[in-house]
Each structure stands twice: as C-alpha cells, then as structure tokens.
Amino acid sequence: MTRGRLAGLLLPPAGWLLLFLLVPAGFIVVAAFEGGGLEVLGTASTFGLVRRSLVMAVLSTMLCLLLGYPLAWFIAGCRPRARNLLLFLVVLPFWTNLLVRTYALLFLLRPFEWHHTPGAVLLGITHNFLPFMVLPLYGSIERLPRSLLEAAQNLGASPARAFVKVALPLTAPGIAAGCILVFIPALGTFAIPELLGGASVRMIGSQIDHCFRHRDPAAGAALTLLLIAVTLGLTWVYHRLRRTGGIV
Amino acid sequence: MKKALTLCLALVVVFACGEAREKELHVLNWSDYFAPDTITNFEKEFDCRVTIDYIESTETLRLKLAKPPSGYDVVFPSDEVVQVLISGGQLDPLDRTKIANFGNLDPRFRGLPFDPENRYTVPYMWGTTGLAMNVSKVDPVPDSWAVLWDPKYEGRVTLLDDSRDAMAAAMFVNGDDPHAPTAESIARARDKLATCRPRAWISSVKDMLVSGDAWICQAFNGDAMQAGEAEERAGDIAFVIPKEGGFTWFDNMAIAKGAPHPDLAHAFIDYLLRPEVSAAISNEVCYANPNLAARPLIDKAQIEDPTIYPDEETMGRCRVLVEPPEALKPLLIKAWAEVKAR
C-alpha cells in the first residue's frame, strides 16, 4: 500500500524527467547521427574550438579553486553568525540575472579596453561560478577537525606541511565536487564568451548556438553530444574515485 | 432564475455574433516599421481590427509560417526568405486586380530576382549592405571590402552574422562573383574568412560603432544611420558601398498561405501602397521607399541623403543577393560553421 503510494508520488517527477530530459536527449542523439553531424567532430576547426573551450574551463576552474579555498577556509573559521552572513553574501550574486552581471562586467571592462579578450572571458566565468566552488569546499572544510592540524604541528610538521598532508586530503571530496560543479557549466557556457569574448574567444556553447540558428542542427547535436559525453565521463571518474577511496 | 439564465444566454449570443462580425487582420512585421497612425487609420476606414505580432529575425518568421495555416494574413518577409517561403508553399499568390496601387511602385523595383513577376510579394522598404565606419578612426576612407582584412584594423572590424553576406564579402575580395557561387569559390571564401580577425560576427552593429569597439562594420545602411544619430558619434559615421559591389535588400509584403481574411489582406497591402500612407511610413522609419508615387511626399532631407538613396552610379554596383542553388546550400552551411568555430 505505502509502496504503491510512494510509486504514485514518484510518477510525476519521473514522468517529467522522462519527457523533458530523456526525450529531447534522444532527439539530439538521432539528429547527430542522422544528418552526418558527427563528421564535424573530426574537423580541425572543431579541434581548435574544443581545445580553447577546455583551456578556458580548466583555467577558470583552477582560478575558482585558488580564490575559493582561502575564502571557504576563512568562512569556516568564523563564528556561526558571521558564517551564515558570509555564505549568504557568497550566493548573493545569484539574485541577479547572469546576463545583467555579464553586461555589468562588460561595461566595467570597456573603458580599459579589456573586453573581448580571453582574460575577460576568464574573469566572467570565474566570477559567475565561484559560489559553486565555495559552497562544497566550505562543507568539507567545516567538517575538518582543527585538532588534527594542531596535532600535526605538535608532532613537528610545519604549518604548510600540515596543510598539504592533512587538510588537503581530508577536504579532497569538497575540492573534487567544487571542481566538477564549476568545470562542467564553464565548459558549456554560452552567454559569457558571447558577450565578453566577441569573435576572438568563441567557445563550444556559442558554436552549438550557431549551428542550431544557421540550419545545421546535425552538427549542433554532435557538439552537444560531445559536451554530454565529457560531463558523464567526469561524473563517472568522480564516483569511481569516491568508491575506490581515492577521495574520501 | 430561468429568466436570468435566458438573459445570459441571449447576451452570449449577441456578443458572439458581434465578435464574428468584427473583422480582424493578423499582421506579422518587424518592430517600428509603421508610422504611428498607419494602423489606426486603416482600422477606421475598413471598420476592422488589426493585430500585429513582431519578429526580430528572419528565422522567427520562417518558424511562424512553417506550418500553414499560420493564422496570419499579411507578413513582411525579407528578400532572403522569399524564395524559401514560395517553394515551401507558405505564401498565397497575390490577386493583383485587388491591388490597384501596385502601379505606384518604381518600375526599377518591380520583378525583383527573388519574385520575378511579383506573384507573391510586393516590396515594402529597401536598403543596402555595405561598410559602415567611424571616420575619426579610419584613414583613408576605404573603398574596398579588402579593408576588413587590413592588419591595421585587426580586431576592429565586424562582419554580418549571416553566411551569405559574410561569404559574399570574401568572394568579392577573392575576385569571385558572389551572385554565382560555386563549390570552389565557397571553399576559397571560407579560407579567406578564416584569416579575418573580426571583433564580432554581428548583424546589428549600431552598439559596436557607438561604443567604439568596432571601427569598420559590414552593415545595413539603416544601422549605420542609427549609429550616426547617437550623440557621441555625431558626424563620425560614414556608409560606403565598396567598389567591388554592395547588396540591395528588400522587405516585402506578402499574404500567408491560408490567410483567414484574404480580401482584407489585399486591401491592407493596397492601402500601404497609397502614396500618402507609404510616404508617412518612410518619413517615420527612415528607410528607402520603393514607391515612386510617394516620392514627392517624402522628406527632402531623406531623399538627398546618399546613405538612404544612393546615387545612380552606386546603385549600379548594388544587386540583390539571391538564394544559392539548392545543391550548394549544405556546402555553404558547413563552410560558414567552420569559419565561426575558429
């Protein structure tokens, strides 16, 4: 009885997912294979596009980590009331639409002629996805017992060594989760390189948009499949690492 | 109770009839493309209601008309989609006996290549595609499409985000004829475009010119004019049709397949061709008007503006870019996607 009811409760979300996630994904797969779209994956221009997108996504993920780790560490060390306020401030930018924030950056960079450059796109991506890095890092760091660090230092480890040998491994799950949460949307981001990059820093998301707008849906679908494959691959690696204990 | 019900029913019947008797014309047009009183005057004269939906791109228009009947009566396709719409059966032929004012059109603008006998379309407004530039940054004023490849202006030029226009500019520079593309000339244009370093691929260049991001843009003359009207660029913006050639474009009036009100639709097109109506529109929107009878009523400043009405010699260099042959379209799409991916 209860089981039946549970199943009944599950039906709407399952149906929703099936209808709006799996069915379009099926269309994408069919479109990619049907129109010979996969050919586009072998061209030199696609190779350059993917390489550029990967470089931008990796760099911005590293920047987010470098900026986010000290920030999360600092927040985790604050008193509980201050913590809540600071975490609130971290997610505050999400109250404003991405386009508005990206245009704001554009107008900010324009007087210095820093827009339409790779650096501008990097700044835009890092700025937008930083909260995705800080939140999981904070979760990991907050659970890290500070006494372990004190013990390491009492036993003769320098603060740096204690951090590398004790804190980093214990917060690895947060680092991994943060990196994946930033990397995946950064790789597929569309509006930020369009606005801040101009024609010089085109990323894969812009090209997918181009293909669907300029009557080449097969190629657009193939590039979309590529993005999905990267996403699934990374998620698989993440779960694999967790299971085999590579990260706790 | 029963009485009240009967009364309600009667009211419903009365209103339903009233609704049915009121004629409603559905129009699909670009925004800001009528004079303020164009529609209200038509509604008064023909005792009907006009509902307008707006499109912001040719692609939207294609989608809205994809499955006739679309519910629209009069639509305003640009020349680039007219042939696609005709061959796709998405337009109804015009009954020219109901469009007496067709004769007002300048003979030069009748029987254009995309609809040689005006069986489906009547030109509404027209313009040119050339180079818009910020003359305070560009010296000397270029007269060739080749300037888009000039290292001096690398990262300061933009090209239209449209395969036909961008490829055509490259074909002109390569010495190929953009009006008769071949597989080879498309490949050459692709390789040429791949060496171009534009600021952006963009179709509405006004903001690019006004902000100073770009100095030379492949552009429609209307965008160049609008950029020139901005305070910070007053007197800085020039529009040039390069020596190799430019393009003329036309927005047209047509009747959608299965239009619910074909008679009223014809009446609307005929109305828009009246000299005073047509002139009022072009005085408002500042595009060139193909209506010869309307010409005496158009603002003199507009008639004398070479950006709007180029001289005969310049006009001689401008042609409508027709659809490439079906067999070449996949090539063009692939080549264009490769250029954009760079």
Interface residues (C-beta under 8 A of the other chain):
Chain A: V40 T43 S45 T46 G48 L49 R110 H115 H116 G198 A199 S200 R202 S206 Q207 H210 C211 R213 H214 R215 D216 A219
Chain B: E59 G155 T158 S163 A194 R197 P198 R199 A200 W201 S211 D213 I333 K334 W336 A337 E338 V339 K340 A341 R342
